[in-house]
Amino acid sequence: MKNISIFGTSSDAGKSTLTFVIAKLLQTKGYTVTPFKAQNVSNNAKVADDNSEIAVAQYFQAKVLNLPTTYHINPILLKSGRGSSSSLIINGKAIKEQDIWEYYKNLDVLKPVVRDAFKKLDSEFDIVVAEGAGSPVELNLMDKDLSNLFVADEFDTKVILVADIQKGGVFASIYGVYNLLPKEIQKNVIGVVVNKFQGDLRLFDEGVRIIEEEFGLKVFGVLPYKEFNFGFEDSLSLVNYTQELGEKKITVGVIQYPTMSNYNDLESLLADSEVEVEFIKSKQNLNSFDMILLPGSKLTIEDLEWFKKSGLFDRVKSFDGFVFGICGGFEKMHERLDGKDGLGFFDGEVEFKKKILNRGKYDIFGLEVEGFELHEGVSTKYPLWAENGKYYGTFVHEVFDSDELREFVFRKINPTYKGYDFKDYKVKKIDEFVGFMSEYLDIDGIVRCISK
């Protein structure tokens, strides 16, 4: 079997989603399949099962396939830093802060990293589904493209183009990308998926004919737009989420800092029909909330400064309800962090040291929860968690995935809170989404093309 590259005709075309959908459908046909992304640029990361740091999209894709997670599926991760610098993470470990232009100058050093990771996966799986990044034909950057052109050329992958019809100009984007690709990669393009269609699909029948007969490209499917509220890779997809509330019991306000990270900590709350979640990014009255949630930060001190300048710091400090902090949010709840004044809900201070990466089971708040640590700040008094009246904080991510922890916290706020089985809910929603897309995606046609 040939491996597959998923190229977007633009950014945010749906590559991450299509990668796990195609991979899952291939898996159901009996093939062993793994996701892969050579280089991801994201502040939203998770600790994998091998205690490495990888992008949340690849972590999520692997979990959809019930695979152990490892840095091999995302060997290079860039996280934005101060100014034009980025934090460079290679094989799951932070190497250094680096100017983006310095990074591009050293691509030849990084190609063996990508090559080794891909070859390992290729030796273990029937099919590697390799997600691209952005558009593959940014002409001024094509020689610097590790995720699209390098992988497709180096490993002779079959290429599927995915186009977002909501953006408009879908024909120009498909035709333009295809014809701007290098000829040796162009010949490996096996077809197109038109994504995020809204309305009667019959309206695009003529569009399919044009793409297939006039462009000479097979259309593997026109996929209807369908919300999917897991695996958030950026804050835009997160805040555009629409909740399906039932009998609302609790209202949670989430402080949305400029570099808020680890958005996936909120998935279980956004899916909870008893909990209304609102994102707060400017000074406002907090009296309508039962709990304020302080999420993680990529740049904790910079976000702390914004927190104070926005006026929200003082509002939270005088807030009469519950406050829960995760990782960078927990750090802000201390008296001091890195020489700056914190909220003072917990005594002691936070010092910034070497990054801690760990995934496992943790005893916090008298409960055993699964999760991970991903932080440089170290509390002088509270290694993992702290509780002080209505104030709760922990370095452990994914804590709200625990049904027991949500019930423990929310029943203190409202004893009538019932709770739900989040893991079961998530599995059902993923299966429902993949099943829905399978009705519109020609997976058998894809199999025929990669079997040649």
N, C-alpha and C positions, 0 to 999 in steps of 0.2 A: 504493500500500500504506500502511496505517496503521502507526504505530510502536507499540511494546508497552512497558507498564510491568509489572514483576514485583513484586507486593506480597506480603509475608509476613504471615500471620495472627498471627505472633509473631516474636521475635528467633530467629535460628539455625534458621529453617524450611527453609533450603536455597536461598535466593534466588540466591546467587552461583553455585552449581552449576547451577541450572535456567536461569540466564541464559546460560551458555556452551553448555549442551546445546541449548536452543531455538535459539540463534543459529547453532550449527554445523549443526543439521538444516535450518534455513532456507537456510543457505549451500549445502548439498548439493543443494537444489532449484533452485539457480541465482540466488538473490537475493544482492545485496551487503548485508552485515549488519555492524553494529558494536555493541559493548557500550558502556554509558554508566552512570556513577553520579555524580549531581550533587555529592554530599557524602559522603565516607567518613570514619569515625572509626577509625583504626587506627595502631598503631606499626610495623606491618609494611609497609614501602614499598620501591619499587624505582626506579631511574633509568631513565626511558623512552628510546627511541631519539632523541628530541629533547633529551636531557639535562635533562629536567624530572623532578620527583619526584611519583610517583603511588602510589596504594594497590596492593598486590600483587595483589588480586583482579582489578582491571581490567586490570592488566598481563598477568596469566595468561589472562584471557578473550580479550584481543586476540591473544595468541600462539597460542591454540587455533585461532583463525580465520586465522592466518598474516598478521596485519595489522601494519604499523608501529605502535609504541606512541607515544602523545602525551598531553600534559596535557588535551587536549580530551575524552578519555573519562573523566577524573576531575578536573574543574576546581577542586574544593575538597577539601582533605584536612586533617583535624584530628589532631594527634598529642599524646597526653597529656603534660603537663609537670609542674611542681612544684605541689602543692596542687590548686587548682581551675583552674589555668591550662592552656592548650593552645597548641601551636605551630600557627599558622595558615599553611597553604600554599595559595596562590592561583595558578592557572595554572602549577603546577609549581615555584613559587619560594616559599621561606619568607619571610613578611612580618613577623611579629612573634609574641611570646608574648602571649597575650591571655586574660583571665578569661572563662570560658565564658558568663557572663551578659552581659558586654560584647559577645561574639560574637553572641548572640541579639538584642541591641539593634540590631545593624548589618546585619540580614539584608536589608533593602531595598537596601543597597549591594552585596550579594553576588548578588542575583537577576540583574542584568545579566550577571554572569560566567557563571552557569549558562545563561542565555538565549543568549549568544553562542556558547558551546561546543556546545550542542545544535543550534543552527541551522546551524553549520558542518557537523556530522556529518550532519544531515538533508539538506543540499544535496549531499552526496557519496555517500550510501548509500541503498539502497531502504528499509531497515528499521533503525531504532535500537531496540535492546533495552535498556531503562533499568531498572537494578536499584534497587529501593527500599531503605529502611533501617529496621530494626526493624519495628514495627507502624505502619500508616498512621493508626490511630485512637487515638493517645494524646491524649485529648481536651484535656488541659491544654497540649499542645505542638503542636496541629495548625496554628496560625498561624505556627509556627516550622519547619515541615517543608519542607525544600527538595527532598529526594530522592523523596518519594512524591507528596504532593498538589500541590505547586507544578508539578512536571514534568507530571503527568497533566492538570492543569487548563490550564496554559499551552499545551501542545502537543496536547491532545485525544487522548492515547494510549489504545489499547485496554488493558484491565487484566486480568491473570491473577493470581489469588490462589494462593499456595502455602502448604499447611498441613502441619505436622509431626505425624504421627499418633503418634509415640513419646511426645510430651509429654502425651498424653491430652487429653480434651475437644475432639476435632477438630471435632465438629459445632457446639459452642458457639462455637469460635473462628472458623469459617467464617461461620456465621450472624451472629455478633456483629459481626465486622469489616465484612461486606457491608452490614449495616443501619445501621452507624454512619458509613459513608462519606457525604460530601456527595452530594446527589441528582444533581448534574451529573456526578460521577465514577462514582457507582453505576451509571448507565445505560451506562457504557462497560466495565463488567466483563463479559468474554466467557466466563469460566469459571474452573475450579478445578483445581489439581493437588494430590493427596494424596501426601505425600512420606514416605519412610523406613518403609514398611510391612514388617513382619517376619512371616513365616508364610505360610499358604495364602491367596492373593489372593481366592479364592472366598468367604472369610469376610467380605469387605467388599462383596460384590455388593449386599446390602441397604443398605449405607451409600451406595453410588453412587445407588441408587434414591431414597433419602431426599433427598440433595443435589440431584438433578436434578428430581424431581417435587414435593417439598415446599418446597425452598428456591428452585427455579426457576433453578438454576445448572448449566451444562454441566460435566461432569467430563472433563477432557482426559486424565486418566490417574491410575492409582494406581501409584506407583513403588516397587519393592522397595528395601529398604535395601541398599546396596552400598558398601563402603569405597572411598574415593577419596583417595589419599595425595599429592596435589599441590595447589599453590596454597594452602598453609596460611595462613589469615588471622589466626589467633590461637594462643596457646600451648596452649590447651585442646585444639584439634584436633590439634596436634602431638604432645603427650605421650600422647594416647590411641591413637596409631598402633601397630599390631601388625606386627612384622617377620616376614618369611618367610625364615628363615635356612636355609642349606644347610650346607656345610662351613665352620664359623666359623673364621676365621683371625686376626681382630683384634677387640679390645673397646675401644670409645671411650666415655669418660665426658664428658658435656656439662654444664658448669656452668650451671644454670638460674637466672640472676639474676631479681630481681623485675621488671625492665623489659627482659628479654631481647628482642631484636628481630631482624628479618631471618631468621626461622625457616627460610625456603626455602633458605638455605645448606646445610641438613642433608638436603634431599630425596634427594640422590644417595647419601648414606650410609645413610639409612633403607631405601632400595630395594636396597642391596647385600647379597646373600645371604652374603657372606663377612665382613661387618662387623656386629657387635652394638653397638647404641647404647643407652646408659642415661643418663637425666637425673638430675642430682645437685643437690639443693637444701638439703641439710643436711650437717653434718659427718659424714664417714664415712671408712673406710679406703679408700685409692685403689690399693692394691697389686694389685688384680685387673684393673686397666685397663692397656692397652698405650699408650694416648694419652689425654690430657685436652684437650678442645676448649673454648676460651674464645670464645663467640660475640659478636655485636654487642650493644650496649646503647643504649636510648633515652636513659637518664640515666646516663652513664658514671661520674661521681663518686659518685652515690648508690649505684649497684651496687657500686662499689669498697668503699664503707663497709660495705655488707651482706656482701660477700665476706670482709672482715676479721672482722666480728663473728660470722659463722657458723662461723669456724674453718677454712673451706675454703682461705682465702688461704695460711695457713701449711702446710696439707697439700699444696697444689699447689706451693708454693715448695720443699718438700723431696721432691717426687715424683721418682722415679728414671727414669720413662719419658719418652716424647715429649710435648711440649706444643705445640699449634697455636692461634694466636689470629687472629681475623678482626675487623677494624675496632676496635670498642671493646675486644674481647679482646686485640688486638695492642697497643692503648694501655696496657692494664693490665700488659703484660709489660715495659714500660720501667722505668727506675730511678725516674723521677718523672713525674707527670702532674698538672697544675694545682696544683703545690705539695704534692701528696700522694705518699707512698712507693708505688711500684709493686713488682712482683715482682722486678725487677732482672735479668731474663734478657737484656735488651738495654740497652746504655748510652745515655745521652742522656735527653731528657725530651719530654713532649708538651705543647704549648701549644694552647689552644682559640681558634680564630679564626673567620673567615667560613666558612660551609658550602661544601664542595666537592661538586659534582655532575658526574659524568662517566661515560659508558659507552663502552667500546672494547676494544681488544686490548692486553694488558700483557705485558711481559717481566719475569717474576718467577721466582726459583729456577732460572734458566736455561731456562725454558719460556715459550712464548707461550700465554696463556690469555685467554679472553673473560670480561668481567665488568663491574662498575661500582664507582665510588667514591661514598660518601654519608657524609661525616664532617666534623666541625668541628675535631677534634683534628689537629694537625700535628706530626710527629716532627722534632726538630732534626737528626737524623742519618739517618733512613731514610724517604725520601719515599713509598715504596710497600711495601717489604717488608724483612724481615731474617731471617737464618738464623744460628744459633749452636749448633753441635752438634745436640742433640736438640730445640732450640727453633726454631719457625718462626712467623712472623707476617706479616700483610699487611693493608693497607687495602682490598684488592679483594674484593668479594663475588662469590659464585657460583663460586669457584675450584674447589670440589670437583665441579662439573659437568664439569670437564675430566677425561677419562679418563687423560690423560698425567700430570696432577698427582696424581691419586689413586694411580696406579701408582708414581710417583716417591716419594711419602711412605710409602705402605703397604708397599712392597717393602723399604724400609729397616727397617721394623718386623718384617716377615715375608716373606722372599724367595719364599715359595710363593704369595703373593697373586696371583691371576690377573687380576682386574678384569673390567669389562664395558662395553658401549656404552650409556652413560646416555641420550644423546639418542634413540637408536633405541628403547630401553626405554620412555622417556617418551611418545613418539609412539604406540607400540603400545598402551600402557595407556590413553591418552586416547581413541584410536579404539575400543578395546574397551569403555570405559565408555559413550561416546556411543552406540555400536551397541547395547549392552545396553539402555539407557534408551529407545532408539527403538522397541523392541518393545512398550513399555508406554505410550508417549506418542503421542497423536493429533495429530501435527504437521499432517496434512492438514486436520483440523478447525480448527486454529489459523489456517492459511493462509486458509481460507474466511472466517473471522471478521474477519481484518484486510484482506481484499480488498474488503469492502463499502464 
